[in-house]
C-alpha cells in the first residue's frame, strides 16, 4: 500500500458530439461549472468562470491553444489554465478529461470548488 489518496472519479459531462471543434460548452459537474473545449482534436476542461470578470469561458474564442474571455479578451492556456494576456493575472483550474464510448468524462475532485478570489 502506497498511502496515496484515491484519484477523483471521472464523471460524465455529456455527449461527445455536444463539444464541436473550436467551440466550448459549459457543464455543471459535481456542483462545479466546467468549460470543455475541443481544440485541434484534443479535449480540454477548465473552470468556466474568468478570474477577472466571472464571464463564462465556454463562450470565449479559441486561438493558439488559448481561450479568450468573451468580456475583456484576457486569455488562458487551455492545457495549464495559466493566464496568457491581460487583464487576467490569475489562472483557472484545469481538469483531466477524456472521451469514452461517445461520452465526455471529466475528473472532478469531491467537495466545494476553489474560490477564484483566494
N, C-alpha and C positions, 0 to 999 in steps of 0.2 A: 504494500500500500504506500502510495507516494505522499499522501496527505493533501494533495491538491483538491481544491473545491471543484465540484462538478461544473461542467460547462453549462451556460444557459441554453435553454432549448431553442431550436429553430421553430418558429411559429408561422402558420400560413398568413400571407398578406392578401393574396388574391390571385386571379388567373394571370398566367404569364402574358397572355395577349393583351391585358389591360395596360401594360407598360410598353409603349412603342419606342422605337429608336429615336433618340433625341428629344423625347417629351417625358417630363416627370409626372408622377402620380403620388398623391398623399394617401396614406393608410393609417388607421388607428390600430396599433398592435400592443396588447398588454397595457393599455392606457396611455401609450405614447403616440404622438403624431410623427410619422416617419415618411420621408420623401424617398421614393425609389425611382431610379433613372436607369435607362439602358443607353449607354454611350459607347459607340464603336463596338457593338455586340456584347459588351460586358455590363452586368448589373452592379449598381451601387445603391447603398442605403445610408441615409444620414438623417439627423434630426431635421424636422421640417421647418422649424422657426428660425429665421435670420436672427443672429445675435445683436444686430444693430437696431432693427425696427420691427422685429417679430412678424415680418411678412412670410408667407408660405413659399419656401424654396421650390416646392413642386411646380410652381408657376414660372420659375426662372428659366432663362435660356442657357443652353449648354454650348461651351466652346473651349477647345484646347484642354479638355479634362477638368473643366471647372463649371460650376453653376453660378450664374449671376442672379442676385436678388432682384426680383421684379420691381421693387420700390426705388432703391437707391443704387443699384447695379454693383454693389460690392460682391466680390467673387470668393467662392470657397472651392478648394480642391476636392473633387469627388472621392478620391481614394483615401485621403487623410482627414478631411474636414477642416484643414488649416485655411486661414484667411489668405487671399492672394491679392486683394486690392482694397483700397479704402472705399467707403468709410468703415468697413468691418475690420476689427482688430482682434476679435475673439473667435476662435474656431467653433465648429459644431461637432457633435459626436457622430462617429460612423459605426456601422454595424455589419457583421458578416451577412451576406445574402447569397441565396442560391435558387436555382430553378429545379424542381423535382416533379416529374410527371405532369407538367403543364401548370404547376402552381409555384408562385414566388414565395419563398420562405425567408424570414429574417430572424437572426439570432438576437433575441432581446433579453437582457437581464431582468429578473423579477425585481419588484419594488418601484418606488417613485422615480420618475425621470429627473435627471440633474437639472437644477435651475440654471439657465444660461447666465444669470446675473451673478453667480458665485465666483 
